[in-house]
Amino acid sequence: MKLIRLTLSALFGLFFFTANAAKPQAIRLTGTAREPITVAVGQSGRTETINSLPYTLMVAKEDLPIKLKFESEHYLYYDIDVPVKPLDATGFVYLVKVDESAMAMRSTNGQQAQPYVTPTANQPVVAHTPKKQSKGFDSSHGVNAAPLTGNKSENTLVAIIANEEYDLAANVDNATSDGLAFKEYCIRTLGVPEDNVRYMANLSFGRMKKGLNDILELADMLNGEANLILYYAGHGIPDNKTKDAFLMPVDADGTDTSLCLSLTDLYSNINSKNLNRCIVFLDACFSGAQRGGDMIVAARGVKLKPKEAAPEGKTIVFTATSDDQAAFSHKEENHGLFTYFLLKKLQESKGKVSLGELADYLSQKVGFESRRINNAPQTPSVLVAAGIVDNWKKMQIAE
């Protein structure tokens, strides 16, 4: 197995204590946080969420020594034992989060390569290993192998929502794989800074609203220079009476759309922000059907033709279906059919594809493959805000 040498400066976070013994001890963690990290402090049940580093924990001196346990969506961490006294005058050095260069630490046989580190004297190392991705996701295989291009898109922000595991409805096959693969393409192929990419899985209604509001507020701060990408894989649902379309959080059952996220409201919220433009990808259908064609709410029995939510301002929306169609899986590839061909085109073009070319490609490929493997229609569609209807086809996903 090929080992990758990483510098201590990239791998280690600094851990130190305040000198004032009369006050609580300040434990400062530095490094790189690519996703939210939960830290459990001792046995008291106290937890805190680290969204960015550096981060400071306050611990009562009398509680020392104490154990810190870390957990995140995609990485495993060893515990950190905090002693009563610092190891030396400079404090302790621990691995908190591996830098982005470790994202490529994969061997050709699919196993994870381990970082090679050389601890200096009096610097105990706390190593981590990447978690095994769920549902067989392997970023080195097939369409998941996002090419590293060197493209740069510094002003692009991305929010990815992958709702796969529903509490009160059938799961959405491969939504997690869809979201993880799209994340790889945003970073490696489109050149979006990793800190600009928010990956969120299996979100409740409250967490969906907060996650989207947070990325919109962040994009708004770039004063009209932000290119925003929103990607969603999961259930969509129509209102039974109004036919309005909604994104369905994992704690909803599809019978009450007041507990779902309105696409009309989402597009209005996007338009209220000062953005250069926004591109939305929806691997979902809004007819009431689920991946595979069965109904989300069995009592409904009949698919509905949802009312199209019109994007506003500078927003372009790519959806997986048209009218009352279902959005199918590509079971052989462990992806939604729409997402599979979206990734395939990004792979073939190395991210340099116009939106017009992408729209034509998705319509042709998804339509043909759905007929071939499902014997059912699935035709992706594109909705374009009136203000950019004349020039959207020449745009690219990230610029």
Steps between C-alpha positions, in 0.01 A plus 500: 500500500634837402539735795460874470727723704330802650661782692436541870383855437223366280401221734526622853290737708641676806360423839578736787390619842470838663747563777246639745421207729208681662301510175360218283758352267478617138567217259555638151474270197644611169518330164253457213129419535354377172164410657334533844687308771330401826720494810383320814668645810557239768219281637256777592304480175622845395555534126593787274496530122809632323405664171832678447846511651665641708257408778525547876357267765472618860553226760499539879843429645357256751359290215848426368614249387223463247440315173389667176324283241454624143252388236399625155311374197797362305798468734592297807718649774689355792420648839711776655590466867548842658728473805513730802815676387637587156758263364748783462512877471362497146201279580388193309483433127223275367350414166158665491414483130700395198564765236349483148807324359385190688179491298701317233628233740351201327678197364415335171334200667243717678661487843587817688866596520617620840672835548869476575588720797812544709419630849759725655611460860224561756234520229264201530317438174127439482442347157177472305375283216231585245174319564385247248244680287146370522322309226822388334611850398849476352640826367765318296255294294309572181303821482595578862860563391483876470796627294734742675517788251663798665193712421437784746160636598570704810165681509285189469309370803333159507229345717437126454203330669481119477184368665512122485383357833139603568330439833142477373539424129698269275870573471645659185745255350852639449423860601806498728722375218357770276582776745848374586594462135372845410706640786813337354431660161441844649838492676724303266354578158323835526764642733270622776699552824413219737410744774232639264324163468234398753400132486192417710335159526164381632367837612190572702275792402673737741849395395412534130373856550803596709751340262357680198458829683861485620645451151276773357606746767864414436460548124326832557809629678702487174308804372379366169809295412383162635417213267278268702441130427222313681476122457223282642448123488199366688123491494293774344128522565205696355229660710191292439276805452715778358744275306787720628837322521693440823830346610435234762713485818570164661259557791198556271268234360373685192144559623558845651692742278513761778784285631680510163702766319315691229691539173317828435618635835853373436524674164361821649757482780780451247380800303502718812878458531762696310646222282673489164294192419368172644483152345270242662517124434202295621529120480144456615154487350196690623220274382472306825701207364829372640810353334374181344156637417294406810312769688649671807153520655336172401147629568529756222539231237525739204793716396433873470631749250658759730476873445835630380670734746649779292856606584558872535782746441814319384410138582517195272339175620586154364242241607512124453149468353215668317128504576384197706805280434698310763873553554666158474821349634783367287538193719808364322686824573362567852371844405184673399467485123506879469802540729691222327490680164562839663822358647585319178490822300711683758750213489522496120525879467716548812246757612523713188148459364249770422157483660343467158718200415427346839124542457505331158721217627281428804181502296639256246688264731253481789204470265656213304634312802173522691315346208766233464526385862165608651270499195366829631553864403729731693579831333710755688387860465656842541322802647662838442420834660369753250791738554762261361298298250702643208850414623484210747606235246850646471561499875694227679425341837792668670687799358 
